[in-house]
Amino acid sequence: MTFLPDLHTLALYSAACVFLFITPGPDMSLWLAKTISGGRRGGTAAMLGTQAGCLFHTFFAAVGLSAVLAASATAFTALKIVGALYLLWLAYGAIRSGSALNLRDEARSEAGFWPTFMVGLGINLTNPKVVLFFLTFLPQFVDAADPHASQKLFFLGLYFIAINLPFAFLLILGAEKVVSWLKARPRVLRGIDFTFAGVFGLFAFKILTTQTR
């Protein structure tokens, strides 16, 4: 199937997706907060809302990146270099600012499924960092000379969502234990930050050295 990357690329991408998932951010904070305040149904609604937002981001990013590639392979390669620099910036930010996970307590609420879903969707869609991330992350795993690059961009975006879903459900099932465990172990969050910074720093360095040869 032409839209499938080779196994080596897919393995690297899968590992990157997992590292991204375990790196705390606004989406994860929302899932945990809604699970603690509104139960697993609330957490699931919020999580599905954010994933629906990622679906929109995936589509528009893939369309935009495909247009760039169709116009100029050189421009697409330049975007990959910019993306690698952005990953380095994210790595630096993880070390400098620390975890973005917000573990504050919220009062219990019984918000409906769809209102909570829309909260998740709105938070995801209005986050400009998510747009920038998709525009700079997906190209790292596609060769500008690949005749099937456009199809692979769409596949990778959808795969990103698919690989997140089972982990997200597991996180929600154990939300109360996860929150309690992390609150008691702040060093774990710092360890995650440094792991994220190291992995993405090395990955960005590899991309930069490959593209500038």
PEZI-V142055 format. One record per pair of residues at least 24 apart in sequence whose C-alpha atoms are under 10 Angstrom apart, sorted by the first residue. I is the first residue (numbers start at 1). J is the second residue. D is the distance in Angstrom with one decimal. If there is no record, write none. Layout:
i | j | d
I | J | D
I | J | D
This chain:
i | j | d
1 | 148 | 10.0
2 | 147 | 9.1
2 | 148 | 6.2
2 | 149 | 9.0
2 | 151 | 7.4
2 | 152 | 7.7
3 | 148 | 6.4
3 | 149 | 7.7
3 | 150 | 8.1
3 | 151 | 4.9
3 | 152 | 4.6
3 | 153 | 8.2
3 | 154 | 8.1
3 | 155 | 6.4
3 | 156 | 8.9
4 | 148 | 9.0
4 | 149 | 9.7
4 | 151 | 8.2
4 | 152 | 6.2
4 | 153 | 9.6
4 | 155 | 7.2
4 | 156 | 8.5
5 | 141 | 8.3
5 | 142 | 8.0
5 | 143 | 9.9
5 | 148 | 9.4
5 | 149 | 9.2
5 | 151 | 9.8
5 | 152 | 6.6
5 | 153 | 9.6
5 | 155 | 8.8
5 | 156 | 8.5
9 | 140 | 9.8
9 | 141 | 6.5
9 | 142 | 8.6
10 | 141 | 8.3
10 | 156 | 8.7
10 | 159 | 9.7
12 | 141 | 8.5
12 | 203 | 9.6
13 | 137 | 9.8
13 | 138 | 9.1
13 | 140 | 9.1
13 | 141 | 7.1
13 | 156 | 8.3
13 | 159 | 9.4
13 | 160 | 8.6
14 | 156 | 9.6
14 | 159 | 8.6
14 | 160 | 7.9
14 | 163 | 7.6
14 | 164 | 10.0
15 | 199 | 9.8
16 | 137 | 9.8
16 | 160 | 9.5
16 | 196 | 9.3
16 | 199 | 8.3
16 | 200 | 8.1
16 | 203 | 9.2
17 | 159 | 9.1
17 | 160 | 6.3
17 | 161 | 9.0
17 | 163 | 7.3
17 | 164 | 7.5
18 | 160 | 9.1
18 | 163 | 7.8
18 | 164 | 7.5
18 | 167 | 8.7
19 | 192 | 8.8
19 | 195 | 8.4
19 | 196 | 6.6
19 | 199 | 8.3
19 | 200 | 9.0
20 | 160 | 9.8
20 | 164 | 9.2
20 | 196 | 7.6
20 | 200 | 9.5
21 | 160 | 9.7
21 | 163 | 9.2
21 | 164 | 6.7
21 | 165 | 9.9
21 | 167 | 7.9
21 | 168 | 8.3
22 | 164 | 9.8
22 | 167 | 9.0
22 | 168 | 9.7
22 | 171 | 9.9
22 | 189 | 9.8
22 | 192 | 7.6
22 | 193 | 9.6
22 | 196 | 8.8
23 | 94 | 9.1
23 | 99 | 7.7
23 | 100 | 8.3
23 | 101 | 8.5
23 | 189 | 8.5
23 | 192 | 6.4
23 | 193 | 6.9
23 | 195 | 9.0
23 | 196 | 6.9
23 | 197 | 10.0
24 | 94 | 10.0
24 | 98 | 9.7
24 | 99 | 6.1
24 | 100 | 5.6
24 | 101 | 4.8
24 | 102 | 8.5
24 | 189 | 8.2
24 | 192 | 8.4
24 | 193 | 8.6
25 | 99 | 7.3
25 | 100 | 4.8
25 | 101 | 5.2
25 | 102 | 8.0
26 | 50 | 9.9
26 | 100 | 6.7
26 | 101 | 6.6
26 | 102 | 7.6
26 | 120 | 9.9
26 | 123 | 8.3
26 | 124 | 8.5
26 | 127 | 9.3
27 | 51 | 9.1
27 | 100 | 9.8
27 | 101 | 8.8
27 | 120 | 7.6
27 | 121 | 9.8
27 | 123 | 7.9
27 | 124 | 7.2
28 | 100 | 9.2
28 | 101 | 7.1
28 | 102 | 8.7
28 | 103 | 10.0
28 | 168 | 8.3
28 | 171 | 8.9
28 | 172 | 9.5
29 | 100 | 8.1
29 | 101 | 5.4
29 | 102 | 5.4
29 | 103 | 6.8
29 | 104 | 9.1
29 | 179 | 9.9
30 | 101 | 9.1
30 | 102 | 8.3
30 | 103 | 9.4
30 | 119 | 9.2
30 | 120 | 7.4
30 | 123 | 9.0
31 | 120 | 8.4
31 | 168 | 8.4
31 | 169 | 9.7
31 | 171 | 8.6
31 | 172 | 7.0
31 | 175 | 8.4
32 | 101 | 9.5
32 | 102 | 9.0
32 | 103 | 8.0
32 | 104 | 9.9
32 | 105 | 10.0
32 | 168 | 10.0
32 | 171 | 8.0
32 | 172 | 6.7
32 | 173 | 9.8
32 | 174 | 9.3
32 | 175 | 5.8
32 | 176 | 7.9
32 | 178 | 8.7
32 | 179 | 7.5
33 | 102 | 8.4
33 | 103 | 7.3
33 | 104 | 7.8
33 | 105 | 7.3
33 | 106 | 6.8
33 | 107 | 9.5
33 | 108 | 9.6
33 | 172 | 9.9
33 | 175 | 8.7
33 | 176 | 9.5
33 | 179 | 9.2
34 | 106 | 8.4
34 | 107 | 9.8
34 | 108 | 8.7
34 | 109 | 8.5
34 | 110 | 9.7
34 | 111 | 9.3
34 | 116 | 8.2
34 | 120 | 9.8
34 | 172 | 9.3
34 | 175 | 9.6
35 | 108 | 9.4
35 | 109 | 9.9
35 | 171 | 9.8
35 | 172 | 6.5
35 | 173 | 8.6
35 | 174 | 9.4
35 | 175 | 6.6
35 | 176 | 7.9
36 | 105 | 8.1
36 | 106 | 7.6
36 | 107 | 8.7
36 | 108 | 7.3
36 | 109 | 9.3
36 | 172 | 9.1
36 | 175 | 7.0
36 | 176 | 6.4
36 | 179 | 8.9
37 | 105 | 8.2
37 | 106 | 6.0
37 | 107 | 5.9
37 | 108 | 4.0
37 | 109 | 5.5
37 | 110 | 7.9
37 | 111 | 9.4
38 | 106 | 9.5
38 | 107 | 8.9
38 | 108 | 5.9
38 | 109 | 5.2
38 | 110 | 5.4
38 | 111 | 7.0
38 | 112 | 9.1
38 | 113 | 9.8
38 | 116 | 9.5
39 | 108 | 8.6
39 | 109 | 8.7
39 | 110 | 8.3
39 | 172 | 9.0
39 | 173 | 9.5
39 | 175 | 9.3
39 | 176 | 9.7
40 | 169 | 9.2
40 | 172 | 6.3
40 | 173 | 6.7
40 | 174 | 9.2
40 | 175 | 8.4
41 | 110 | 9.6
41 | 111 | 9.7
41 | 112 | 8.9
41 | 113 | 7.0
41 | 116 | 9.5
41 | 172 | 9.2
41 | 173 | 10.0
42 | 109 | 9.1
42 | 110 | 7.9
42 | 111 | 7.3
42 | 112 | 7.6
42 | 113 | 6.3
42 | 114 | 9.3
42 | 115 | 9.5
42 | 116 | 6.5
42 | 117 | 8.2
42 | 172 | 9.5
43 | 113 | 9.2
43 | 116 | 8.3
43 | 117 | 9.1
43 | 120 | 9.6
43 | 168 | 9.5
43 | 169 | 8.9
43 | 171 | 9.5
43 | 172 | 6.2
43 | 173 | 9.0
43 | 175 | 8.8
44 | 113 | 8.5
44 | 116 | 9.0
44 | 117 | 8.3
44 | 120 | 9.9
44 | 168 | 8.5
44 | 169 | 7.2
44 | 171 | 10.0
44 | 172 | 7.0
44 | 173 | 9.2
45 | 112 | 8.8
45 | 113 | 5.6
45 | 114 | 7.0
45 | 115 | 8.5
45 | 116 | 5.8
45 | 117 | 4.6
45 | 118 | 8.4
45 | 119 | 9.0
45 | 120 | 7.6
45 | 121 | 9.6
46 | 113 | 8.2
46 | 114 | 8.9
46 | 115 | 8.9
46 | 116 | 5.5
46 | 117 | 4.8
46 | 118 | 7.6
46 | 119 | 6.7
46 | 120 | 4.6
46 | 121 | 7.6
46 | 122 | 10.0
46 | 123 | 9.6
47 | 116 | 9.1
47 | 117 | 7.5
47 | 119 | 9.8
47 | 120 | 6.6
47 | 121 | 8.7
47 | 165 | 8.6
47 | 168 | 7.3
47 | 169 | 8.3
47 | 172 | 8.7
48 | 116 | 9.5
48 | 117 | 6.5
48 | 118 | 9.3
48 | 120 | 7.4
48 | 121 | 8.0
48 | 165 | 8.5
48 | 168 | 9.3
48 | 169 | 9.7
49 | 113 | 10.0
49 | 114 | 8.8
49 | 115 | 9.7
49 | 116 | 7.7
49 | 117 | 4.5
49 | 118 | 6.0
49 | 119 | 7.1
49 | 120 | 4.4
49 | 121 | 4.2
49 | 122 | 7.9
49 | 123 | 8.7
49 | 124 | 7.9
49 | 125 | 9.7
50 | 117 | 7.8
50 | 118 | 8.6
50 | 119 | 8.4
50 | 120 | 4.7
50 | 121 | 4.8
50 | 122 | 7.8
50 | 123 | 7.2
50 | 124 | 5.3
50 | 125 | 8.0
50 | 161 | 10.0
51 | 117 | 9.8
51 | 120 | 8.3
51 | 121 | 7.5
51 | 124 | 8.1
51 | 160 | 9.8
51 | 161 | 6.5
51 | 162 | 9.2
51 | 164 | 8.6
51 | 165 | 8.1
51 | 168 | 9.9
52 | 117 | 9.1
52 | 118 | 9.6
52 | 120 | 8.6
52 | 121 | 6.4
52 | 122 | 9.8
52 | 124 | 8.5
52 | 125 | 9.0
52 | 161 | 8.9
53 | 118 | 9.7
53 | 120 | 7.9
53 | 121 | 5.2
53 | 122 | 7.6
53 | 123 | 8.4
53 | 124 | 5.4
53 | 125 | 5.4
53 | 126 | 9.1
53 | 127 | 9.8
53 | 130 | 9.4
54 | 121 | 8.6
54 | 124 | 7.1
54 | 125 | 7.7
54 | 130 | 8.0
54 | 131 | 8.9
54 | 134 | 8.9
54 | 157 | 8.4
54 | 158 | 8.7
54 | 160 | 8.9
54 | 161 | 7.1
55 | 125 | 9.9
55 | 157 | 7.7
55 | 158 | 7.1
55 | 160 | 9.5
55 | 161 | 7.3
56 | 121 | 9.8
56 | 124 | 9.7
56 | 125 | 8.0
56 | 131 | 9.6
56 | 157 | 9.9
57 | 124 | 9.1
57 | 125 | 7.7
57 | 130 | 7.5
57 | 131 | 6.1
57 | 132 | 9.5
57 | 133 | 9.5
57 | 134 | 7.0
57 | 135 | 8.9
57 | 157 | 8.5
58 | 130 | 9.8
58 | 131 | 8.6
58 | 134 | 6.8
58 | 135 | 8.7
58 | 138 | 9.0
58 | 153 | 8.5
58 | 154 | 7.0
58 | 155 | 9.3
58 | 156 | 8.6
58 | 157 | 5.1
58 | 158 | 6.9
58 | 159 | 9.9
58 | 160 | 9.0
58 | 161 | 9.0
59 | 134 | 9.8
59 | 153 | 9.2
59 | 154 | 6.9
59 | 157 | 7.6
59 | 158 | 8.7
60 | 131 | 8.9
60 | 134 | 9.3
60 | 135 | 9.1
60 | 154 | 9.6
61 | 131 | 7.4
61 | 132 | 8.9
61 | 133 | 9.4
61 | 134 | 6.2
61 | 135 | 5.5
61 | 136 | 9.1
61 | 137 | 10.0
61 | 138 | 8.5
61 | 139 | 9.9
61 | 153 | 8.5
61 | 154 | 8.7
61 | 157 | 8.6
62 | 134 | 8.5
62 | 135 | 7.9
62 | 138 | 8.1
62 | 139 | 9.2
62 | 149 | 9.8
62 | 150 | 7.1
62 | 151 | 8.7
62 | 152 | 9.0
62 | 153 | 5.5
62 | 154 | 5.6
62 | 155 | 9.1
62 | 156 | 9.1
62 | 157 | 7.5
63 | 150 | 8.0
63 | 151 | 10.0
63 | 153 | 8.6
63 | 154 | 8.2
64 | 135 | 8.1
64 | 150 | 9.9
65 | 134 | 9.7
65 | 135 | 7.1
65 | 136 | 9.3
65 | 138 | 8.8
65 | 139 | 7.7
65 | 149 | 9.5
65 | 150 | 7.8
65 | 153 | 7.9
65 | 154 | 9.8
66 | 139 | 9.8
66 | 144 | 10.0
66 | 149 | 7.6
66 | 150 | 5.2
66 | 151 | 8.7
66 | 152 | 9.9
66 | 153 | 7.7
66 | 154 | 9.3
67 | 150 | 8.7
69 | 139 | 9.9
69 | 143 | 10.0
69 | 144 | 6.8
69 | 145 | 9.1
69 | 146 | 10.0
69 | 149 | 8.2
69 | 150 | 8.0
70 | 144 | 9.5
70 | 149 | 9.8
70 | 150 | 8.9
72 | 144 | 8.9
73 | 143 | 9.2
73 | 144 | 5.5
73 | 145 | 7.1
73 | 146 | 9.8
74 | 144 | 7.9
74 | 145 | 9.8
75 | 144 | 9.2
76 | 139 | 7.8
76 | 142 | 9.8
76 | 143 | 9.1
76 | 144 | 6.4
76 | 145 | 9.8
77 | 139 | 8.4
77 | 140 | 9.1
77 | 142 | 9.7
77 | 143 | 8.3
77 | 144 | 6.4
77 | 145 | 9.6
77 | 211 | 7.5
78 | 211 | 8.7
79 | 135 | 8.5
79 | 136 | 6.9
79 | 137 | 9.8
79 | 139 | 7.6
79 | 140 | 9.0
80 | 135 | 9.2
80 | 136 | 6.6
80 | 137 | 8.1
80 | 138 | 8.8
80 | 139 | 5.7
80 | 140 | 5.7
80 | 141 | 9.1
80 | 142 | 9.1
80 | 143 | 9.6
80 | 144 | 9.3
80 | 204 | 9.6
80 | 207 | 7.9
80 | 208 | 8.5
80 | 211 | 8.3
81 | 136 | 8.8
81 | 139 | 9.4
81 | 140 | 8.5
81 | 204 | 8.5
81 | 205 | 9.9
81 | 207 | 7.1
81 | 208 | 6.0
81 | 209 | 9.5
81 | 210 | 9.7
81 | 211 | 7.1
81 | 212 | 8.8
82 | 135 | 10.0
82 | 136 | 7.1
82 | 137 | 9.9
82 | 204 | 9.8
82 | 208 | 9.1
83 | 132 | 9.0
83 | 133 | 8.2
83 | 134 | 9.5
83 | 135 | 7.8
83 | 136 | 4.2
83 | 137 | 6.3
83 | 138 | 8.9
83 | 139 | 7.8
83 | 140 | 7.3
83 | 204 | 8.1
83 | 207 | 9.1
83 | 208 | 9.5
84 | 136 | 7.5
84 | 137 | 8.1
84 | 139 | 9.6
84 | 140 | 7.6
84 | 200 | 8.7
84 | 201 | 8.6
84 | 202 | 9.9
84 | 203 | 7.8
84 | 204 | 4.5
84 | 205 | 7.3
84 | 206 | 8.7
84 | 207 | 6.3
84 | 208 | 6.5
85 | 136 | 9.2
85 | 201 | 9.1
85 | 204 | 6.7
85 | 205 | 8.5
85 | 207 | 9.3
85 | 208 | 8.1
86 | 132 | 9.0
86 | 133 | 8.3
86 | 136 | 7.3
86 | 137 | 8.8
86 | 200 | 9.9
86 | 201 | 9.9
86 | 204 | 8.4
87 | 133 | 8.7
87 | 136 | 8.2
87 | 137 | 8.0
87 | 197 | 8.7
87 | 199 | 9.9
87 | 200 | 6.1
87 | 201 | 6.8
87 | 202 | 9.6
87 | 203 | 8.3
87 | 204 | 6.1
87 | 205 | 9.4
88 | 197 | 7.8
88 | 198 | 9.4
88 | 199 | 9.9
88 | 200 | 6.7
88 | 201 | 5.3
88 | 202 | 8.6
88 | 203 | 8.8
88 | 204 | 6.2
88 | 205 | 8.1
89 | 197 | 9.1
89 | 200 | 9.5
89 | 201 | 8.6
89 | 204 | 9.8
90 | 133 | 9.7
90 | 196 | 8.9
90 | 197 | 7.3
90 | 200 | 8.1
90 | 201 | 8.6
91 | 193 | 8.1
91 | 194 | 8.0
91 | 195 | 9.1
91 | 196 | 6.6
91 | 197 | 3.8
91 | 198 | 7.1
91 | 199 | 8.4
91 | 200 | 6.3
91 | 201 | 6.0
91 | 202 | 9.7
91 | 204 | 9.5
92 | 193 | 9.6
92 | 194 | 9.3
92 | 196 | 9.7
92 | 197 | 6.6
92 | 198 | 9.4
92 | 200 | 9.8
92 | 201 | 8.4
93 | 193 | 9.0
93 | 197 | 8.3
94 | 190 | 8.7
94 | 192 | 8.9
94 | 193 | 5.2
94 | 194 | 7.0
94 | 195 | 9.3
94 | 196 | 7.4
94 | 197 | 6.2
94 | 198 | 9.9
95 | 190 | 7.9
95 | 191 | 9.7
95 | 192 | 9.7
95 | 193 | 6.1
95 | 194 | 6.1
95 | 195 | 9.5
95 | 196 | 8.9
95 | 197 | 6.8
95 | 198 | 9.6
96 | 193 | 9.3
96 | 194 | 9.9
97 | 190 | 10.0
97 | 193 | 9.2
98 | 189 | 7.8
98 | 190 | 6.5
98 | 191 | 9.7
98 | 192 | 9.2
98 | 193 | 6.3
98 | 194 | 8.8
99 | 186 | 9.5
99 | 188 | 9.9
99 | 189 | 6.2
99 | 190 | 6.8
99 | 191 | 9.6
99 | 192 | 8.1
99 | 193 | 6.3
99 | 194 | 9.8
100 | 189 | 9.3
100 | 193 | 9.4
101 | 182 | 9.9
101 | 189 | 8.5
102 | 179 | 9.9
103 | 179 | 6.9
103 | 180 | 9.3
103 | 182 | 8.7
103 | 183 | 7.5
104 | 179 | 9.6
104 | 183 | 9.7
105 | 179 | 9.8
140 | 203 | 9.4
140 | 204 | 8.9
140 | 207 | 7.4
141 | 207 | 9.7
